[in-house]
Amino acid sequence: MQFAGLEQPPYDTSLMGVVKGALDHYGLDHTAAEAFVVSGHAFVINIHEELCPSGPYVWNYETFMRLVRNLGLDMETLGTLLAATSTADEKADLEGRVKCAMDEGAVCSLLNLDNQLLLGYDDEGFIAAQPWSAAVDSTPSRLTFGTWQEYAAGPPVTFFKFTEAPPPSKTPVHEALDFAVEVWENSDRYVEEHYGLGAAAYANWLGAIDAGHGDEHGNWWNAVVWAECRERAGDYFQSVAAAEFPGAIDRQRARLLAVDYRALSRLLYRASDKTAPAEQKHLLVTKARDLESRCVERIAELRA
């Protein structure tokens, strides 16, 4: 079976590409900016102490999954297994749960090295989206039943299920803004060992640059993912916030947030430059940290 028209847009933030693909499949009319902000992902930044490229993936999704409901989606974890060590029976059981969900019309995805929508399945395995191109090793085009050979060298494989949810009863962006302040100031419940979220992410990033990791793949990948998130936040506050925050003072704060998040995105994109010296990257990330701190202060003022 295959889902007609199901597509994963080529966002660097592949989790949000999966979410946007599910939203579009169900006819839920949200812009990319709304999806990033209302889900809270626009405000996440997670950095490993050695700038590992896993930063965008290894954090606690619990609150994110709750906020996704405000977009009209239920997101559920179907299971996690390590391809190299799990038994055939364990794989068959999880495969069956995923196929059952898809047969019932649910959109499903997997996370291994990246997040990929499952476009369908045949007798041999699941058919997976390749949002960037077939040449990208982190997004194989399929998962073979029984062996999971395409994912055998990577981390555990996690499957998610997306179904339609009732519309929220209150202004959904308010919860996301509260999350933005929480993950900046008090991120312990979302963070894994050796990673830092929010303000701690910038401390890890600067320390990793000083330790010589600034010219590695992880610096580039973290920078482009988190820059994309801030760019979407800027888009949101520019285009939607006037309706969400009708008061004159709050509209002014929203306009300032639009300007600052777009400037923050540009700083992070510049920090992604593989040819830039470490000193320049350190300066750009320091400026980004200070600007993001100011953005969070403005969000707190909006919520007050």
Secondary structure, 3 states (H helix, E strand, C coil): CECCCCCCCCCCCHHHHHHHHHHHHCCCCCCHHHHHHHCCHHHCCEEECCCCCCCCCCCCCHHHHHHHHHHCEEEEEEEEECCCCCCHHHHHHHHHHHHHHHHCCCEEEEECCCEEEEEEECCCEEEECCCCCCCCCCCCCEEECCCCHHHCCCCCEEEEEEEECCCCCCCHHHHHHHHHHHHHHCCHHHCCCCEEECHHHHHHHHHHHHCCCCCCHHHHHHHHHHHHHHHHHHHHHHHCHHHHCCCHHHHHHHHHHHHHHHHHHHHHHHHCCCCCCHHHHHHHHHHHHHHHHHHHHHHHHHHC
